[in-house]
Amino acid sequence: MHIKLLALDIDGTLVTTEKNIPAGNKTAIRRFMKNGGIVTIASGRPISGVTRYAEELGLNVGGGYIITYNGSRIFDARTGELLYEKNLSAEQSARIIDVAEKYNVPITTYKGDTAVTDNADDKYFYLEVNLNNLGLQRVQSLRKEVTYPVPKYLITGEPDYITETEKLFKNELSGVSVFRSEPFFLEITPLMVDKGTALMWLADSLGIRREQVMACGDGYNDITMISEAGIGVAMENAQEPAKNAADFVTLSNDDNGVAAAIKKFAL
């Protein structure tokens, strides 16, 4: 099997616990690209939180792609062109805010490279802002503020709180996807917007068959692309559902697990 397209999650996959790309991963990825392979980063992060890693891998020079917001956006890494975009409708936004207000749940959305909220203030919210170099706009009313298309909403909190909140929102909402991207992040996106759908759209646009695609990830939000890819790889540190969806479990993100998978299947 000849792998032509490689999709890489960032946190818990491409980077170490310290958020750096280890040398082994860089070397293997560059060899894959030198041999003609195409790389896309696939992250729940906004573009501002991904650009650094894309440039470190040379995607802005050698070519490649960036999937952001868990599949709501696809960018050409070299030109910056937005190739694919999906947003929540005004009606969906209003309904999501209704449920958040009903249960007094702090909620955040995005406007460009800015996080917009009227009540989020926990440590995981600030992790999202700082990790992705986001601006922060606090508004009096999110309902009145959001008059523009948005890619997703984010709810942050302790894992037990997020687990219970996920159940509430799944029960109250229809026509959208509600899922955890991390134990402390709950995301709400348009229906059929996920990393797997975006990855297959990209592969199809490039004329690449499913069996020529490999995806590496660790989180709940990576399950769709791990399942959709011809070779789905979960990290040793991955959530159990991601491991269960994978064809292969590689080494951890702190042990150059991406490099090990590339050497086994793509070089």
Secondary structure as GFF3:
##gff-version 3
##sequence-region A 1 267
A	DSSP	beta_strand	5	8	.	.	.	ID=ss1
A	DSSP	pi_helix	10	14	.	.	.	ID=ss2
A	DSSP	alpha_helix	23	34	.	.	.	ID=ss3
A	DSSP	beta_strand	38	42	.	.	.	ID=ss4
A	DSSP	three_ten_helix	47	49	.	.	.	ID=ss5
A	DSSP	alpha_helix	51	56	.	.	.	ID=ss6
A	DSSP	alpha_helix	59	62	.	.	.	ID=ss7
A	DSSP	beta_strand	65	68	.	.	.	ID=ss8
A	DSSP	three_ten_helix	69	71	.	.	.	ID=ss9
A	DSSP	beta_strand	73	76	.	.	.	ID=ss10
A	DSSP	beta_strand	82	85	.	.	.	ID=ss11
A	DSSP	alpha_helix	90	102	.	.	.	ID=ss12
A	DSSP	beta_strand	108	111	.	.	.	ID=ss13
A	DSSP	beta_strand	114	117	.	.	.	ID=ss14
A	DSSP	alpha_helix	123	131	.	.	.	ID=ss15
A	DSSP	beta_strand	135	138	.	.	.	ID=ss16
A	DSSP	alpha_helix	142	145	.	.	.	ID=ss17
A	DSSP	beta_strand	153	156	.	.	.	ID=ss18
A	DSSP	alpha_helix	159	172	.	.	.	ID=ss19
A	DSSP	beta_strand	176	182	.	.	.	ID=ss20
A	DSSP	beta_strand	185	190	.	.	.	ID=ss21
A	DSSP	alpha_helix	195	205	.	.	.	ID=ss22
A	DSSP	three_ten_helix	210	212	.	.	.	ID=ss23
A	DSSP	beta_strand	213	217	.	.	.	ID=ss24
A	DSSP	three_ten_helix	220	222	.	.	.	ID=ss25
A	DSSP	alpha_helix	223	228	.	.	.	ID=ss26
A	DSSP	beta_strand	231	234	.	.	.	ID=ss27
A	DSSP	alpha_helix	240	245	.	.	.	ID=ss28
A	DSSP	beta_strand	248	249	.	.	.	ID=ss29
A	DSSP	three_ten_helix	253	255	.	.	.	ID=ss30
A	DSSP	alpha_helix	257	265	.	.	.	ID=ss31
###
